[in-house]
Amino acid sequence: MTAMTTTTATVFRIEPQPWYERAACRGRDADCFFPEKGGSTRAAKRICQTCAVQLECLEYALANDERFGIWGGMSERERRRLKKRSPDSPAEGIPASIGASP
C-alpha cells in the first residue's frame, strides 16, 4: 500500500495483488477499512468474514507490516498481537476461523 498526500487528505492505494480481484472489499468505501482512531471496525470485519481471500489479505498485511486499517479481518492492534505471539512466523498464529469458508 502506498500513501499519496494531497492538500486535503492522504489517499492510500494498494499495489495490485492477484487475490485482490476476488476480495469482498473491492469497490467498497475504503473509509470503512481505515476508521479514525477509536472508530468502529465492525462493518469492515463483517465484510472480511464473507471474503474468499481473507487469509491471503491477512498474510499480505503481515508480510508487508501494514500498520493501518483492517486487513484480513484484523485490526492493526490484533495483527501486532499476532506478530508478538509468533515473531518468526506470524502466519502460523492465524486463527483457524480466518480463511475458513463463510
TIVO-2410 file (N, C-alpha, C; in nm, 3 decimals):
# residues 102
REC num residu      c1      c2      c3 atome chaine
REC   1      M   0.086  -0.116   0.000     N      A
REC   1      M   0.000   0.000   0.000    CA      A
REC   1      M   0.090   0.121   0.000     C      A
REC   2      T   0.059   0.219  -0.079     N      A
REC   2      T   0.136   0.342  -0.081    CA      A
REC   2      T   0.046   0.456  -0.040     C      A
REC   3      A   0.107   0.560   0.015     N      A
REC   3      A   0.029   0.676   0.057    CA      A
REC   3      A   0.062   0.793  -0.035     C      A
REC   4      M  -0.040   0.865  -0.074     N      A
REC   4      M  -0.024   0.986  -0.153    CA      A
REC   4      M  -0.089   1.098  -0.073     C      A
REC   5      T  -0.014   1.204  -0.051     N      A
REC   5      T  -0.069   1.314   0.026    CA      A
REC   5      T  -0.110   1.426  -0.068     C      A
REC   6      T  -0.231   1.475  -0.049     N      A
REC   6      T  -0.279   1.590  -0.123    CA      A
REC   6      T  -0.294   1.703  -0.021     C      A
REC   7      T  -0.339   1.818  -0.065     N      A
REC   7      T  -0.354   1.930   0.029    CA      A
REC   7      T  -0.467   1.907   0.127     C      A
REC   8      T  -0.560   1.817   0.095     N      A
REC   8      T  -0.674   1.796   0.185    CA      A
REC   8      T  -0.676   1.661   0.254     C      A
REC   9      A  -0.608   1.560   0.196     N      A
REC   9      A  -0.619   1.427   0.255    CA      A
REC   9      A  -0.505   1.337   0.208     C      A
REC  10      T  -0.487   1.229   0.280     N      A
REC  10      T  -0.394   1.125   0.239    CA      A
REC  10      T  -0.475   1.013   0.176     C      A
REC  11      V  -0.435   0.972   0.059     N      A
REC  11      V  -0.506   0.867  -0.014    CA      A
REC  11      V  -0.417   0.744  -0.017     C      A
REC  12      F  -0.472   0.627   0.019     N      A
REC  12      F  -0.396   0.504   0.019    CA      A
REC  12      F  -0.434   0.423  -0.104     C      A
REC  13      R  -0.333   0.366  -0.168     N      A
REC  13      R  -0.356   0.278  -0.282    CA      A
REC  13      R  -0.286   0.146  -0.255     C      A
REC  14      I  -0.354   0.037  -0.284     N      A
REC  14      I  -0.295  -0.095  -0.269    CA      A
REC  14      I  -0.228  -0.133  -0.401     C      A
REC  15      E  -0.105  -0.186  -0.391     N      A
REC  15      E  -0.042  -0.236  -0.513    CA      A
REC  15      E  -0.123  -0.358  -0.558     C      A
REC  16      P  -0.143  -0.374  -0.687     N      A
REC  16      P  -0.224  -0.486  -0.735    CA      A
REC  16      P  -0.169  -0.620  -0.688     C      A
REC  17      Q  -0.255  -0.700  -0.631     N      A
REC  17      Q  -0.222  -0.835  -0.587    CA      A
REC  17      Q  -0.318  -0.930  -0.660     C      A
REC  18      P  -0.273  -1.047  -0.695     N      A
REC  18      P  -0.361  -1.140  -0.769    CA      A
REC  18      P  -0.491  -1.171  -0.694     C      A
REC  19      W  -0.484  -1.182  -0.564     N      A
REC  19      W  -0.601  -1.216  -0.484    CA      A
REC  19      W  -0.701  -1.101  -0.473     C      A
REC  20      Y  -0.656  -0.979  -0.494     N      A
REC  20      Y  -0.743  -0.863  -0.473    CA      A
REC  20      Y  -0.862  -0.860  -0.568     C      A
REC  21      E  -0.847  -0.919  -0.683     N      A
REC  21      E  -0.959  -0.926  -0.779    CA      A
REC  21      E  -1.081  -0.995  -0.720     C      A
REC  22      R  -1.058  -1.087  -0.625     N      A
REC  22      R  -1.166  -1.165  -0.565    CA      A
REC  22      R  -1.204  -1.115  -0.425     C      A
REC  23      A  -1.145  -1.005  -0.382     N      A
REC  23      A  -1.168  -0.954  -0.246    CA      A
REC  23      A  -1.308  -0.896  -0.229     C      A
REC  24      A  -1.370  -0.926  -0.117     N      A
REC  24      A  -1.505  -0.875  -0.087    CA      A
REC  24      A  -1.504  -0.723  -0.069     C      A
REC  25      C  -1.390  -0.667  -0.035     N      A
REC  25      C  -1.380  -0.522  -0.011    CA      A
REC  25      C  -1.362  -0.443  -0.141     C      A
REC  26      R  -1.333  -0.512  -0.249     N      A
REC  26      R  -1.308  -0.443  -0.376    CA      A
REC  26      R  -1.431  -0.361  -0.416     C      A
REC  27      G  -1.408  -0.234  -0.441     N      A
REC  27      G  -1.516  -0.145  -0.481    CA      A
REC  27      G  -1.595  -0.088  -0.364     C      A
REC  28      R  -1.559  -0.125  -0.242     N      A
REC  28      R  -1.627  -0.073  -0.123    CA      A
REC  28      R  -1.560   0.055  -0.078     C      A
REC  29      D  -1.628   0.128   0.008     N      A
REC  29      D  -1.575   0.252   0.064    CA      A
REC  29      D  -1.456   0.221   0.153     C      A
REC  30      A  -1.339   0.269   0.116     N      A
REC  30      A  -1.216   0.242   0.192    CA      A
REC  30      A  -1.221   0.298   0.334     C      A
REC  31      D  -1.300   0.402   0.357     N      A
REC  31      D  -1.309   0.460   0.491    CA      A
REC  31      D  -1.351   0.356   0.594     C      A
REC  32      C  -1.431   0.263   0.552     N      A
REC  32      C  -1.479   0.155   0.640    CA      A
REC  32      C  -1.360   0.073   0.692     C      A
REC  33      F  -1.256   0.056   0.612     N      A
REC  33      F  -1.141  -0.027   0.648    CA      A
REC  33      F  -1.029   0.053   0.714     C      A
REC  34      F  -1.044   0.184   0.715     N      A
REC  34      F  -0.945   0.272   0.778    CA      A
REC  34      F  -1.017   0.371   0.868     C      A
REC  35      P  -1.081   0.320   0.977     N      A
REC  35      P  -1.157   0.409   1.064    CA      A
REC  35      P  -1.066   0.504   1.142     C      A
REC  36      E  -1.122   0.615   1.182     N      A
REC  36      E  -1.049   0.708   1.269    CA      A
REC  36      E  -1.013   0.636   1.397     C      A
REC  37      K  -0.911   0.682   1.466     N      A
REC  37      K  -0.871   0.621   1.593    CA      A
REC  37      K  -0.992   0.616   1.687     C      A
REC  38      G  -1.019   0.498   1.738     N      A
REC  38      G  -1.134   0.479   1.828    CA      A
REC  38      G  -1.264   0.450   1.755     C      A
REC  39      G  -1.263   0.457   1.621     N      A
REC  39      G  -1.383   0.430   1.542    CA      A
REC  39      G  -1.411   0.281   1.534     C      A
REC  40      S  -1.530   0.248   1.496     N      A
REC  40      S  -1.573   0.108   1.490    CA      A
REC  40      S  -1.510   0.035   1.371     C      A
REC  41      T  -1.473  -0.089   1.395     N      A
REC  41      T  -1.418  -0.175   1.291    CA      A
REC  41      T  -1.519  -0.284   1.251     C      A
REC  42      R  -1.636  -0.281   1.312     N      A
REC  42      R  -1.736  -0.387   1.292    CA      A
REC  42      R  -1.775  -0.407   1.146     C      A
REC  43      A  -1.807  -0.299   1.077     N      A
REC  43      A  -1.854  -0.311   0.938    CA      A
REC  43      A  -1.747  -0.376   0.849     C      A
REC  44      A  -1.623  -0.332   0.865     N      A
REC  44      A  -1.514  -0.388   0.785    CA      A
REC  44      A  -1.493  -0.536   0.817     C      A
REC  45      K  -1.495  -0.570   0.943     N      A
REC  45      K  -1.475  -0.710   0.983    CA      A
REC  45      K  -1.588  -0.799   0.934     C      A
REC  46      R  -1.708  -0.744   0.929     N      A
REC  46      R  -1.822  -0.820   0.876    CA      A
REC  46      R  -1.799  -0.853   0.729     C      A
REC  47      I  -1.750  -0.757   0.654     N      A
REC  47      I  -1.721  -0.779   0.512    CA      A
REC  47      I  -1.610  -0.883   0.499     C      A
REC  48      C  -1.508  -0.872   0.581     N      A
REC  48      C  -1.395  -0.967   0.576    CA      A
REC  48      C  -1.440  -1.110   0.604     C      A
REC  49      Q  -1.538  -1.127   0.692     N      A
REC  49      Q  -1.584  -1.262   0.726    CA      A
REC  49      Q  -1.644  -1.334   0.605     C      A
REC  50      T  -1.691  -1.259   0.507     N      A
REC  50      T  -1.752  -1.319   0.388    CA      A
REC  50      T  -1.653  -1.333   0.272     C      A
REC  51      C  -1.529  -1.293   0.294     N      A
REC  51      C  -1.433  -1.283   0.186    CA      A
REC  51      C  -1.361  -1.414   0.158     C      A
REC  52      A  -1.353  -1.448   0.030     N      A
REC  52      A  -1.287  -1.570  -0.014    CA      A
REC  52      A  -1.135  -1.561  -0.002     C      A
REC  53      V  -1.080  -1.441   0.007     N      A
REC  53      V  -0.935  -1.423   0.013    CA      A
REC  53      V  -0.891  -1.358   0.145     C      A
REC  54      Q  -0.967  -1.379   0.249     N      A
REC  54      Q  -0.936  -1.320   0.380    CA      A
REC  54      Q  -0.796  -1.361   0.427     C      A
REC  55      L  -0.762  -1.487   0.414     N      A
REC  55      L  -0.631  -1.536   0.458    CA      A
REC  55      L  -0.518  -1.471   0.378     C      A
REC  56      E  -0.533  -1.465   0.247     N      A
REC  56      E  -0.430  -1.403   0.163    CA      A
REC  56      E  -0.412  -1.257   0.200     C      A
REC  57      C  -0.520  -1.188   0.227     N      A
REC  57      C  -0.516  -1.048   0.266    CA      A
REC  57      C  -0.440  -1.030   0.398     C      A
REC  58      L  -0.471  -1.114   0.496     N      A
REC  58      L  -0.402  -1.106   0.624    CA      A
REC  58      L  -0.255  -1.140   0.610     C      A
REC  59      E  -0.223  -1.241   0.533     N      A
REC  59      E  -0.083  -1.277   0.511    CA      A
REC  59      E  -0.008  -1.163   0.445     C      A
REC  60      Y  -0.073  -1.095   0.349     N      A
REC  60      Y  -0.012  -0.979   0.284    CA      A
REC  60      Y   0.018  -0.870   0.386     C      A
REC  61      A  -0.078  -0.841   0.473     N      A
REC  61      A  -0.060  -0.736   0.573    CA      A
REC  61      A   0.053  -0.770   0.668     C      A
REC  62      L   0.061  -0.896   0.709     N      A
REC  62      L   0.168  -0.937   0.800    CA      A
REC  62      L   0.304  -0.931   0.731     C      A
REC  63      A   0.312  -0.978   0.608     N      A
REC  63      A   0.439  -0.980   0.535    CA      A
REC  63      A   0.488  -0.839   0.502     C      A
REC  64      N   0.395  -0.746   0.484     N      A
REC  64      N   0.431  -0.610   0.445    CA      A
REC  64      N   0.422  -0.511   0.560     C      A
REC  65      D   0.403  -0.562   0.680     N      A
REC  65      D   0.398  -0.480   0.801    CA      A
REC  65      D   0.301  -0.362   0.788     C      A
REC  66      E   0.181  -0.392   0.738     N      A
REC  66      E   0.078  -0.289   0.727    CA      A
REC  66      E   0.040  -0.241   0.867     C      A
REC  67      R   0.051  -0.113   0.890     N      A
REC  67      R   0.028  -0.059   1.024    CA      A
REC  67      R  -0.107   0.009   1.040     C      A
REC  68      F  -0.181   0.022   0.933     N      A
REC  68      F  -0.309   0.090   0.939    CA      A
REC  68      F  -0.417   0.007   0.874     C      A
REC  69      G  -0.537   0.018   0.926     N      A
REC  69      G  -0.653  -0.041   0.862    CA      A
REC  69      G  -0.682  -0.185   0.900     C      A
REC  70      I  -0.796  -0.230   0.850     N      A
REC  70      I  -0.841  -0.368   0.869    CA      A
REC  70      I  -0.793  -0.448   0.748     C      A
REC  71      W  -0.719  -0.553   0.774     N      A
REC  71      W  -0.666  -0.641   0.669    CA      A
REC  71      W  -0.696  -0.783   0.712     C      A
REC  72      G  -0.760  -0.860   0.629     N      A
REC  72      G  -0.788  -0.999   0.662    CA      A
REC  72      G  -0.872  -1.015   0.787     C      A
REC  73      G  -0.953  -0.915   0.816     N      A
REC  73      G  -1.042  -0.922   0.931    CA      A
REC  73      G  -0.979  -0.884   1.064     C      A
REC  74      M  -0.856  -0.834   1.059     N      A
REC  74      M  -0.787  -0.798   1.184    CA      A
REC  74      M  -0.743  -0.653   1.182     C      A
REC  75      S  -0.755  -0.589   1.297     N      A
REC  75      S  -0.709  -0.451   1.313    CA      A
REC  75      S  -0.557  -0.449   1.330     C      A
REC  76      E  -0.500  -0.331   1.324     N      A
REC  76      E  -0.356  -0.319   1.343    CA      A
REC  76      E  -0.314  -0.372   1.482     C      A
REC  77      R  -0.394  -0.346   1.582     N      A
REC  77      R  -0.364  -0.395   1.718    CA      A
REC  77      R  -0.366  -0.549   1.721     C      A
REC  78      E  -0.466  -0.607   1.658     N      A
REC  78      E  -0.476  -0.754   1.655    CA      A
REC  78      E  -0.358  -0.816   1.578     C      A
REC  79      R  -0.316  -0.750   1.470     N      A
REC  79      R  -0.201  -0.800   1.395    CA      A
REC  79      R  -0.072  -0.789   1.475     C      A
REC  80      R  -0.057  -0.682   1.551     N      A
REC  80      R   0.061  -0.667   1.637    CA      A
REC  80      R   0.068  -0.780   1.739     C      A
REC  81      R  -0.048  -0.810   1.801     N      A
REC  81      R  -0.052  -0.920   1.900    CA      A
REC  81      R  -0.014  -1.053   1.835     C      A
REC  82      L  -0.065  -1.075   1.715     N      A
REC  82      L  -0.034  -1.197   1.642    CA      A
REC  82      L   0.117  -1.208   1.616     C      A
REC  83      K   0.177  -1.097   1.577     N      A
REC  83      K   0.322  -1.096   1.550    CA      A
REC  83      K   0.402  -1.119   1.678     C      A
REC  84      K   0.355  -1.066   1.789     N      A
REC  84      K   0.426  -1.086   1.916    CA      A
REC  84      K   0.423  -1.232   1.959     C      A
REC  85      R   0.310  -1.300   1.934     N      A
REC  85      R   0.298  -1.442   1.971    CA      A
REC  85      R   0.389  -1.530   1.886     C      A
REC  86      S   0.405  -1.495   1.760     N      A
REC  86      S   0.486  -1.576   1.667    CA      A
REC  86      S   0.573  -1.482   1.582     C      A
REC  87      P   0.675  -1.420   1.645     N      A
REC  87      P   0.753  -1.318   1.571    CA      A
REC  87      P   0.826  -1.371   1.447     C      A
REC  88      D   0.869  -1.497   1.449     N      A
REC  88      D   0.941  -1.551   1.333    CA      A
REC  88      D   0.849  -1.594   1.221     C      A
REC  89      S   0.727  -1.633   1.257     N      A
REC  89      S   0.632  -1.680   1.157    CA      A
REC  89      S   0.490  -1.646   1.202     C      A
REC  90      P   0.452  -1.516   1.193     N      A
REC  90      P   0.320  -1.476   1.241    CA      A
REC  90      P   0.205  -1.548   1.173     C      A
REC  91      A   0.223  -1.591   1.049     N      A
REC  91      A   0.115  -1.660   0.977    CA      A
REC  91      A   0.076  -1.790   1.047     C      A
REC  92      E   0.170  -1.851   1.121     N      A
REC  92      E   0.138  -1.974   1.194    CA      A
REC  92      E   0.040  -1.949   1.307     C      A
REC  93      G   0.032  -1.826   1.357     N      A
REC  93      G  -0.057  -1.794   1.467    CA      A
REC  93      G  -0.194  -1.747   1.423     C      A
REC  94      I  -0.222  -1.748   1.294     N      A
REC  94      I  -0.351  -1.702   1.242    CA      A
REC  94      I  -0.461  -1.795   1.291     C      A
REC  95      P  -0.568  -1.739   1.350     N      A
REC  95      P  -0.678  -1.822   1.398    CA      A
REC  95      P  -0.738  -1.906   1.286     C      A
REC  96      A  -0.781  -2.027   1.321     N      A
REC  96      A  -0.836  -2.121   1.222    CA      A
REC  96      A  -0.961  -2.064   1.155     C      A
REC  97      S  -1.033  -1.975   1.222     N      A
REC  97      S  -1.157  -1.919   1.165    CA      A
REC  97      S  -1.128  -1.828   1.046     C      A
REC  98      I  -1.006  -1.777   1.036     N      A
REC  98      I  -0.971  -1.691   0.922    CA      A
REC  98      I  -0.932  -1.779   0.805     C      A
REC  99      G  -0.996  -1.753   0.694     N      A
REC  99      G  -0.970  -1.832   0.575    CA      A
REC  99      G  -1.065  -1.950   0.561     C      A
REC 100      A  -1.145  -1.975   0.665     N      A
REC 100      A  -1.243  -2.083   0.656    CA      A
REC 100      A  -1.357  -2.037   0.567     C      A
REC 101      S  -1.421  -2.128   0.501     N      A
REC 101      S  -1.533  -2.092   0.412    CA      A
REC 101      S  -1.644  -2.027   0.493     C      A
REC 102      P  -1.700  -1.913   0.443     N      A
REC 102      P  -1.806  -1.843   0.517    CA      A
REC 102      P  -1.934  -1.924   0.521     C      A
***
